[in-house]
Amino acid sequence: MPVITLEGSKLTKEQKQLLAIEFTETASRVTGITKETFYVFIKENEFENIGVGGQLLSDRE
């Protein structure tokens, strides 16, 4: 069970669908592993849960 994980900010359902398709197709092409075996996990993080340079992203908005 190959796993692809993306962690980032909020995405639309359409963006998630496209990422799942594109990640799976690319990984399958590169590795030669069938697309049906890939799992794609998308973890969304709120800006208040992400710090960069000692500052929360929610404070930068």
Backbone atoms as SQL, in Angstrom:
CREATE TABLE atoms (id INTEGER PRIMARY KEY, chain TEXT, resi INTEGER, resn TEXT, atom TEXT, x REAL, y REAL, z REAL);
INSERT INTO atoms VALUES
  (1, 'A', 1, 'MET', 'N', 0.840, -1.174, 0.000),
  (2, 'A', 1, 'MET', 'CA', 0.000, 0.000, 0.000),
  (3, 'A', 1, 'MET', 'C', 0.887, 1.240, 0.000),
  (4, 'A', 2, 'PRO', 'N', 1.228, 1.787, -1.175),
  (5, 'A', 2, 'PRO', 'CA', 1.963, 3.043, -1.223),
  (6, 'A', 2, 'PRO', 'C', 1.080, 4.192, -0.728),
  (7, 'A', 3, 'VAL', 'N', 1.681, 5.104, 0.031),
  (8, 'A', 3, 'VAL', 'CA', 0.939, 6.221, 0.612),
  (9, 'A', 3, 'VAL', 'C', 1.578, 7.539, 0.184),
  (10, 'A', 4, 'ILE', 'N', 0.742, 8.475, -0.231),
  (11, 'A', 4, 'ILE', 'CA', 1.168, 9.840, -0.538),
  (12, 'A', 4, 'ILE', 'C', 0.429, 10.744, 0.440),
  (13, 'A', 5, 'THR', 'N', 1.168, 11.615, 1.132),
  (14, 'A', 5, 'THR', 'CA', 0.558, 12.507, 2.119),
  (15, 'A', 5, 'THR', 'C', 0.891, 13.952, 1.792),
  (16, 'A', 6, 'LEU', 'N', -0.124, 14.800, 1.840),
  (17, 'A', 6, 'LEU', 'CA', 0.066, 16.239, 1.679),
  (18, 'A', 6, 'LEU', 'C', -0.499, 16.908, 2.912),
  (19, 'A', 7, 'GLU', 'N', 0.281, 17.787, 3.514),
  (20, 'A', 7, 'GLU', 'CA', -0.190, 18.588, 4.634),
  (21, 'A', 7, 'GLU', 'C', -0.144, 20.039, 4.216),
  (22, 'A', 8, 'GLY', 'N', -1.257, 20.726, 4.373),
  (23, 'A', 8, 'GLY', 'CA', -1.299, 22.125, 3.966),
  (24, 'A', 8, 'GLY', 'C', -2.508, 22.834, 4.531),
  (25, 'A', 9, 'SER', 'N', -2.787, 24.000, 3.954),
  (26, 'A', 9, 'SER', 'CA', -3.934, 24.784, 4.413),
  (27, 'A', 9, 'SER', 'C', -5.210, 24.257, 3.764),
  (28, 'A', 10, 'LYS', 'N', -6.327, 24.901, 4.062),
  (29, 'A', 10, 'LYS', 'CA', -7.633, 24.475, 3.561),
  (30, 'A', 10, 'LYS', 'C', -7.661, 24.455, 2.031),
  (31, 'A', 11, 'LEU', 'N', -8.320, 23.430, 1.482),
  (32, 'A', 11, 'LEU', 'CA', -8.494, 23.287, 0.044),
  (33, 'A', 11, 'LEU', 'C', -9.959, 23.020, -0.257),
  (34, 'A', 12, 'THR', 'N', -10.359, 23.313, -1.474),
  (35, 'A', 12, 'THR', 'CA', -11.719, 22.974, -1.888),
  (36, 'A', 12, 'THR', 'C', -11.767, 21.488, -2.223),
  (37, 'A', 13, 'LYS', 'N', -12.968, 20.945, -2.285),
  (38, 'A', 13, 'LYS', 'CA', -13.130, 19.542, -2.655),
  (39, 'A', 13, 'LYS', 'C', -12.567, 19.294, -4.056),
  (40, 'A', 14, 'GLU', 'N', -12.771, 20.229, -4.957),
  (41, 'A', 14, 'GLU', 'CA', -12.274, 20.101, -6.323),
  (42, 'A', 14, 'GLU', 'C', -10.740, 20.055, -6.346),
  (43, 'A', 15, 'GLN', 'N', -10.097, 20.885, -5.534),
  (44, 'A', 15, 'GLN', 'CA', -8.636, 20.877, -5.453),
  (45, 'A', 15, 'GLN', 'C', -8.127, 19.541, -4.921),
  (46, 'A', 16, 'LYS', 'N', -8.811, 19.012, -3.919),
  (47, 'A', 16, 'LYS', 'CA', -8.418, 17.723, -3.344),
  (48, 'A', 16, 'LYS', 'C', -8.585, 16.595, -4.355),
  (49, 'A', 17, 'GLN', 'N', -9.682, 16.638, -5.111),
  (50, 'A', 17, 'GLN', 'CA', -9.899, 15.621, -6.132),
  (51, 'A', 17, 'GLN', 'C', -8.795, 15.656, -7.182),
  (52, 'A', 18, 'LEU', 'N', -8.432, 16.853, -7.619),
  (53, 'A', 18, 'LEU', 'CA', -7.383, 17.000, -8.630),
  (54, 'A', 18, 'LEU', 'C', -6.026, 16.546, -8.090),
  (55, 'A', 19, 'LEU', 'N', -5.721, 16.892, -6.849),
  (56, 'A', 19, 'LEU', 'CA', -4.466, 16.439, -6.246),
  (57, 'A', 19, 'LEU', 'C', -4.413, 14.919, -6.171),
  (58, 'A', 20, 'ALA', 'N', -5.505, 14.292, -5.752),
  (59, 'A', 20, 'ALA', 'CA', -5.528, 12.834, -5.660),
  (60, 'A', 20, 'ALA', 'C', -5.277, 12.199, -7.024),
  (61, 'A', 21, 'ILE', 'N', -5.912, 12.731, -8.046),
  (62, 'A', 21, 'ILE', 'CA', -5.732, 12.210, -9.404),
  (63, 'A', 21, 'ILE', 'C', -4.296, 12.403, -9.877),
  (64, 'A', 22, 'GLU', 'N', -3.799, 13.627, -9.778),
  (65, 'A', 22, 'GLU', 'CA', -2.469, 13.953, -10.302),
  (66, 'A', 22, 'GLU', 'C', -1.357, 13.239, -9.538),
  (67, 'A', 23, 'PHE', 'N', -1.446, 13.231, -8.198),
  (68, 'A', 23, 'PHE', 'CA', -0.432, 12.525, -7.402),
  (69, 'A', 23, 'PHE', 'C', -0.401, 11.046, -7.768),
  (70, 'A', 24, 'THR', 'N', -1.579, 10.440, -7.846),
  (71, 'A', 24, 'THR', 'CA', -1.660, 9.012, -8.131),
  (72, 'A', 24, 'THR', 'C', -1.126, 8.688, -9.522),
  (73, 'A', 25, 'GLU', 'N', -1.549, 9.448, -10.511),
  (74, 'A', 25, 'GLU', 'CA', -1.082, 9.196, -11.879),
  (75, 'A', 25, 'GLU', 'C', 0.428, 9.350, -12.004),
  (76, 'A', 26, 'THR', 'N', 0.967, 10.395, -11.409),
  (77, 'A', 26, 'THR', 'CA', 2.415, 10.625, -11.490),
  (78, 'A', 26, 'THR', 'C', 3.185, 9.542, -10.759),
  (79, 'A', 27, 'ALA', 'N', 2.766, 9.220, -9.539),
  (80, 'A', 27, 'ALA', 'CA', 3.474, 8.201, -8.766),
  (81, 'A', 27, 'ALA', 'C', 3.409, 6.841, -9.462),
  (82, 'A', 28, 'SER', 'N', 2.279, 6.523, -10.052),
  (83, 'A', 28, 'SER', 'CA', 2.133, 5.257, -10.759),
  (84, 'A', 28, 'SER', 'C', 3.055, 5.208, -11.969),
  (85, 'A', 29, 'ARG', 'N', 3.099, 6.289, -12.730),
  (86, 'A', 29, 'ARG', 'CA', 3.960, 6.357, -13.912),
  (87, 'A', 29, 'ARG', 'C', 5.429, 6.229, -13.537),
  (88, 'A', 30, 'VAL', 'N', 5.851, 6.920, -12.498),
  (89, 'A', 30, 'VAL', 'CA', 7.254, 6.930, -12.091),
  (90, 'A', 30, 'VAL', 'C', 7.678, 5.594, -11.486),
  (91, 'A', 31, 'THR', 'N', 6.809, 4.993, -10.661),
  (92, 'A', 31, 'THR', 'CA', 7.187, 3.780, -9.942),
  (93, 'A', 31, 'THR', 'C', 6.830, 2.490, -10.668),
  (94, 'A', 32, 'GLY', 'N', 5.869, 2.570, -11.590),
  (95, 'A', 32, 'GLY', 'CA', 5.392, 1.360, -12.254),
  (96, 'A', 32, 'GLY', 'C', 4.403, 0.569, -11.418),
  (97, 'A', 33, 'ILE', 'N', 3.977, 1.126, -10.298),
  (98, 'A', 33, 'ILE', 'CA', 2.986, 0.482, -9.426),
  (99, 'A', 33, 'ILE', 'C', 1.598, 0.899, -9.906),
  (100, 'A', 34, 'THR', 'N', 0.659, -0.031, -9.898),
  (101, 'A', 34, 'THR', 'CA', -0.682, 0.279, -10.399),
  (102, 'A', 34, 'THR', 'C', -1.363, 1.361, -9.554),
  (103, 'A', 35, 'LYS', 'N', -2.153, 2.193, -10.227),
  (104, 'A', 35, 'LYS', 'CA', -2.835, 3.306, -9.563),
  (105, 'A', 35, 'LYS', 'C', -3.767, 2.842, -8.453),
  (106, 'A', 36, 'GLU', 'N', -4.359, 1.678, -8.623),
  (107, 'A', 36, 'GLU', 'CA', -5.352, 1.178, -7.670),
  (108, 'A', 36, 'GLU', 'C', -4.784, 0.904, -6.279),
  (109, 'A', 37, 'THR', 'N', -3.466, 0.827, -6.163),
  (110, 'A', 37, 'THR', 'CA', -2.865, 0.507, -4.864),
  (111, 'A', 37, 'THR', 'C', -2.487, 1.745, -4.056),
  (112, 'A', 38, 'PHE', 'N', -2.533, 2.929, -4.672),
  (113, 'A', 38, 'PHE', 'CA', -2.105, 4.146, -3.985),
  (114, 'A', 38, 'PHE', 'C', -3.189, 4.720, -3.089),
  (115, 'A', 39, 'TYR', 'N', -2.772, 5.183, -1.923),
  (116, 'A', 39, 'TYR', 'CA', -3.636, 5.923, -0.995),
  (117, 'A', 39, 'TYR', 'C', -3.104, 7.345, -0.926),
  (118, 'A', 40, 'VAL', 'N', -3.995, 8.320, -1.014),
  (119, 'A', 40, 'VAL', 'CA', -3.609, 9.726, -0.897),
  (120, 'A', 40, 'VAL', 'C', -4.314, 10.293, 0.338),
  (121, 'A', 41, 'PHE', 'N', -3.520, 10.802, 1.257),
  (122, 'A', 41, 'PHE', 'CA', -4.045, 11.421, 2.471),
  (123, 'A', 41, 'PHE', 'C', -3.782, 12.924, 2.399),
  (124, 'A', 42, 'ILE', 'N', -4.821, 13.712, 2.581),
  (125, 'A', 42, 'ILE', 'CA', -4.699, 15.163, 2.574),
  (126, 'A', 42, 'ILE', 'C', -5.087, 15.655, 3.960),
  (127, 'A', 43, 'LYS', 'N', -4.134, 16.258, 4.637),
  (128, 'A', 43, 'LYS', 'CA', -4.379, 16.777, 5.985),
  (129, 'A', 43, 'LYS', 'C', -4.407, 18.300, 5.908),
  (130, 'A', 44, 'GLU', 'N', -5.544, 18.864, 6.283),
  (131, 'A', 44, 'GLU', 'CA', -5.694, 20.312, 6.259),
  (132, 'A', 44, 'GLU', 'C', -5.417, 20.890, 7.639),
  (133, 'A', 45, 'ASN', 'N', -4.695, 21.975, 7.652),
  (134, 'A', 45, 'ASN', 'CA', -4.342, 22.650, 8.902),
  (135, 'A', 45, 'ASN', 'C', -4.879, 24.076, 8.882),
  (136, 'A', 46, 'GLU', 'N', -5.477, 24.475, 9.969),
  (137, 'A', 46, 'GLU', 'CA', -5.916, 25.866, 10.115),
  (138, 'A', 46, 'GLU', 'C', -4.683, 26.752, 10.288),
  (139, 'A', 47, 'PHE', 'N', -4.761, 27.979, 9.813),
  (140, 'A', 47, 'PHE', 'CA', -3.628, 28.903, 9.928),
  (141, 'A', 47, 'PHE', 'C', -3.213, 29.134, 11.378),
  (142, 'A', 48, 'GLU', 'N', -4.147, 29.004, 12.321),
  (143, 'A', 48, 'GLU', 'CA', -3.790, 29.198, 13.730),
  (144, 'A', 48, 'GLU', 'C', -2.982, 28.024, 14.278),
  (145, 'A', 49, 'ASN', 'N', -2.866, 26.946, 13.503),
  (146, 'A', 49, 'ASN', 'CA', -2.093, 25.782, 13.920),
  (147, 'A', 49, 'ASN', 'C', -0.747, 25.677, 13.197),
  (148, 'A', 50, 'ILE', 'N', -0.376, 26.712, 12.447),
  (149, 'A', 50, 'ILE', 'CA', 0.876, 26.690, 11.691),
  (150, 'A', 50, 'ILE', 'C', 1.706, 27.912, 12.082),
  (151, 'A', 51, 'GLY', 'N', 2.923, 27.667, 12.505),
  (152, 'A', 51, 'GLY', 'CA', 3.832, 28.761, 12.834),
  (153, 'A', 51, 'GLY', 'C', 5.007, 28.789, 11.862),
  (154, 'A', 52, 'VAL', 'N', 5.360, 29.974, 11.417),
  (155, 'A', 52, 'VAL', 'CA', 6.512, 30.170, 10.531),
  (156, 'A', 52, 'VAL', 'C', 7.313, 31.345, 11.063),
  (157, 'A', 53, 'GLY', 'N', 8.583, 31.129, 11.295),
  (158, 'A', 53, 'GLY', 'CA', 9.437, 32.206, 11.797),
  (159, 'A', 53, 'GLY', 'C', 8.995, 32.723, 13.143),
  (160, 'A', 54, 'GLY', 'N', 8.407, 31.844, 13.959),
  (161, 'A', 54, 'GLY', 'CA', 7.979, 32.236, 15.292),
  (162, 'A', 54, 'GLY', 'C', 6.643, 32.961, 15.354),
  (163, 'A', 55, 'GLN', 'N', 5.938, 33.001, 14.216),
  (164, 'A', 55, 'GLN', 'CA', 4.650, 33.691, 14.173),
  (165, 'A', 55, 'GLN', 'C', 3.598, 32.772, 13.569),
  (166, 'A', 56, 'LEU', 'N', 2.398, 32.759, 14.159),
  (167, 'A', 56, 'LEU', 'CA', 1.307, 31.982, 13.606),
  (168, 'A', 56, 'LEU', 'C', 0.854, 32.606, 12.286),
  (169, 'A', 57, 'LEU', 'N', 0.514, 31.766, 11.322),
  (170, 'A', 57, 'LEU', 'CA', 0.033, 32.282, 10.054),
  (171, 'A', 57, 'LEU', 'C', -1.255, 33.079, 10.214),
  (172, 'A', 58, 'SER', 'N', -2.069, 32.722, 11.188),
  (173, 'A', 58, 'SER', 'CA', -3.311, 33.465, 11.432),
  (174, 'A', 58, 'SER', 'C', -3.031, 34.912, 11.849),
  (175, 'A', 59, 'ASP', 'N', -1.873, 35.154, 12.437),
  (176, 'A', 59, 'ASP', 'CA', -1.509, 36.525, 12.833),
  (177, 'A', 59, 'ASP', 'C', -0.938, 37.323, 11.671),
  (178, 'A', 60, 'ARG', 'N', -0.586, 36.677, 10.611),
  (179, 'A', 60, 'ARG', 'CA', -0.017, 37.345, 9.431),
  (180, 'A', 60, 'ARG', 'C', -1.078, 37.873, 8.485),
  (181, 'A', 61, 'GLU', 'N', -2.293, 37.334, 8.582),
  (182, 'A', 61, 'GLU', 'CA', -3.351, 37.728, 7.634),
  (183, 'A', 61, 'GLU', 'C', -3.761, 39.164, 7.800);
